[in-house]
């Protein structure tokens, strides 16, 4: 197997997705602090402005869980791989892009291509839907699946392998994004100064 740089499939970013920390996490932390303050006969905090959350740790834990999910799914599909060096990439502005998890992945690209050939009709639809230029979007890649198999994957592995794996998982799993989310359901946004605020 050879190692390639690409992006993690299925993961859709944090901003405005199911992977974003929810207001419920923040409200729950505030409730916990206020309950603790009440037990100490202290006035409650009025809002969550003073809470300091460990967003980076939350995002890193999310990335680790998402990587585990992808490795497991691909292995179960007969495409064993090893993913390392996951790095969260966040855009400066969220107008046109969301966060991604950039990875190094060791995988047999011939096995990946064989799957694409066996599922060419569906892969053709996926590529046409995702890479056809339209108003507000100019594609940098061919929207013809045959081009992908002939040269696009080999010439642009840093992007195309991620898309091929995204297709494979979405073709085999009915709701992969939700599956991925449930795989990291135990990852909570932690408040780093909760104890200080309880004692304040």
ABEGO torsion letter per residue (X at the ends): XBBBBBBBBGBAEABGBAABBBAAAAAAAAAAAAAAAAAAGBBBBABAAABBBBAAAAAAAAAAAAAAAAAAAAAAAGBBBBBBGBBBBBBABAAABBBBBBBBBBBBAAAAAAAAAAAAAAAAAAAAAAABBBBGBBBABBABAAAAAAAAAAABAAAAAAAAAAAAAAAABABAAAAAAAAAAABBBBBAAAAAAAAX
